[in-house]
Amino acid sequence: MPSVLVLLVRTWLVTAVIDGLFSSCLSAFFYGSTVARLWQGVASVPLGPSALQGGSRTVLIGLALHLTVALTWSIVFLTLYSAISRLRSISSTVGGALVVACVYGPLIWMTMSFIVIQHFTNRPPTINVRWWVQFFGHIPFVALPIVLSTAIGTRTVARGSSLASSPA
């Protein structure tokens, strides 16, 4: 099992870093905001609007939430990948991994937007340009790292684990 844990940690951290950089660049270079404000905004989902004035404490809370969400979606995919042989087969090529990411990325964003964030804020998402940037951005910057890290990692893990060889 340690090799599966290594796979999960690698997938999680790669995804968290890539998505974090994507979000930070959007915030700082395209939305005229700051990276600190981005993470405070993440913290404001469960904590409320006062998190936007919370200083470095809420920046750290936002980063911790980001890491938690990246871990959760990595676990979900790794579980599905382990259980569904067709998903493993499709994800075994770069083109197939891209197809899977084109489904998984928007699924992640819609779940976060329509269920998770809405649950905490008690308001529906605003479907605007930024919402669509996130919708499509979740393909290369969230789902693709998860899918590729898992597919590539299971090739290494396959010899010592049931992950890559478990029946569907």
C-alpha positions in Angstrom: 0.0 0.0 0.0 2.8 2.6 0.5 3.2 2.9 -3.3 -0.5 3.8 -3.7 -0.1 6.4 -0.9 3.0 7.8 -2.8 0.9 7.9 -5.9 -1.9 9.8 -4.1 0.4 12.3 -2.5 2.2 13.0 -5.8 -1.1 13.4 -7.7 -2.5 15.6 -5.0 0.6 17.9 -4.7 1.1 18.2 -8.5 -2.6 19.1 -8.9 -2.6 21.6 -6.0 0.6 23.4 -7.3 -0.6 23.6 -10.9 -4.1 24.7 -10.0 -2.7 27.1 -7.4 -0.4 28.7 -9.9 -3.2 28.9 -12.5 -5.6 30.6 -10.0 -2.8 32.9 -8.7 -1.9 34.0 -12.2 -5.5 34.7 -13.1 -6.0 36.7 -10.0 -2.8 38.8 -10.2 -2.5 39.3 -14.0 -6.0 39.1 -15.4 -8.4 40.0 -12.6 -6.5 42.9 -11.2 -6.5 41.4 -7.7 -3.8 39.9 -5.5 -2.8 36.4 -4.7 -3.6 37.0 -1.0 -7.1 38.2 -1.9 -7.6 35.0 -3.9 -6.9 32.8 -0.9 -8.9 35.0 1.4 -11.7 34.6 -1.1 -11.4 30.8 -0.9 -11.5 31.1 2.9 -14.5 33.3 2.7 -16.6 30.5 1.3 -16.9 28.6 4.6 -16.0 31.5 6.9 -18.0 34.3 5.3 -17.1 37.7 3.9 -15.1 38.8 7.0 -12.4 36.4 5.8 -11.6 39.0 3.1 -10.2 41.3 5.9 -8.6 38.4 7.8 -5.0 39.1 6.9 -2.4 36.3 6.6 -4.5 34.0 8.8 -7.3 33.7 6.3 -4.7 33.5 3.4 -3.4 30.4 5.2 -6.9 29.0 5.7 -7.7 29.5 2.1 -4.5 27.7 1.1 -5.4 24.8 3.5 -8.8 24.6 1.9 -7.3 24.6 -1.6 -5.0 21.7 -0.5 -8.0 19.8 1.0 -10.1 20.2 -2.2 -7.2 19.1 -4.4 -6.7 16.0 -2.2 -10.4 15.2 -2.2 -10.7 15.3 -6.0 -7.4 13.3 -6.3 -8.9 10.6 -4.0 -12.2 10.6 -5.9 -10.4 10.0 -9.2 -7.9 7.5 -7.8 -10.9 5.5 -6.4 -12.7 5.6 -9.7 -9.6 4.7 -11.6 -9.0 1.8 -9.3 -12.6 0.5 -9.7 -13.3 1.0 -13.4 -11.1 -0.9 -15.9 -12.5 1.1 -18.8 -11.4 4.4 -17.2 -7.9 2.9 -16.8 -7.9 1.8 -20.4 -9.0 5.2 -21.8 -6.6 7.1 -19.6 -3.6 5.0 -20.7 -2.8 7.3 -23.7 -2.3 11.0 -23.7 -5.3 11.5 -26.0 -7.5 9.4 -23.8 -6.3 11.2 -20.7 -7.2 14.5 -22.3 -10.7 13.1 -23.1 -11.2 12.0 -19.5 -9.9 15.4 -18.3 -12.4 17.1 -20.6 -15.2 15.4 -18.6 -13.7 15.3 -15.1 -12.5 19.0 -15.1 -16.0 20.5 -15.8 -17.6 17.9 -13.5 -15.3 19.1 -10.7 -16.0 22.8 -11.3 -19.8 22.3 -11.6 -19.8 20.2 -8.4 -17.8 22.9 -6.6 -19.8 25.8 -8.1 -23.4 24.4 -7.9 -23.2 22.3 -4.8 -20.2 22.9 -2.5 -19.8 26.7 -2.8 -23.6 27.3 -3.0 -24.0 25.2 0.2 -21.7 27.5 2.1 -22.8 30.8 0.6 -26.5 30.1 0.3 -26.5 31.8 -3.2 -26.4 30.3 -6.7 -23.3 30.9 -8.8 -23.0 33.8 -11.1 -22.5 32.3 -14.6 -20.3 34.9 -16.2 -16.9 35.0 -18.0 -15.0 34.1 -14.9 -17.2 31.1 -14.3 -16.6 29.9 -17.8 -12.8 30.5 -17.4 -13.0 28.2 -14.4 -15.1 25.7 -16.2 -12.6 25.3 -19.1 -9.6 26.0 -16.9 -10.3 22.9 -14.8 -9.6 20.7 -17.8 -5.8 21.5 -18.2 -5.1 22.8 -14.7 -7.0 20.4 -12.4 -8.3 17.3 -14.1 -5.4 16.7 -16.6 -2.7 16.7 -13.8 -4.9 14.3 -11.8 -5.5 12.0 -14.7 -1.9 12.0 -16.0 -0.4 11.7 -12.6 -2.6 8.8 -11.8 -2.1 7.0 -15.2 1.6 7.5 -15.2 2.0 6.7 -11.5 0.0 3.5 -11.8 2.5 2.2 -14.4 5.1 2.4 -11.6 2.8 1.1 -8.9 1.4 -1.8 -11.0 4.0 -4.4 -10.0 3.5 -4.0 -6.3 -0.2 -3.1 -5.9 -3.7 -4.1 -6.8 -4.5 -0.6 -7.9 -3.7 -1.1 -11.6 -4.8 -4.6 -11.8 -8.0 -4.7 -9.8 -11.1 -5.9 -11.7 -13.8 -3.4 -12.6 
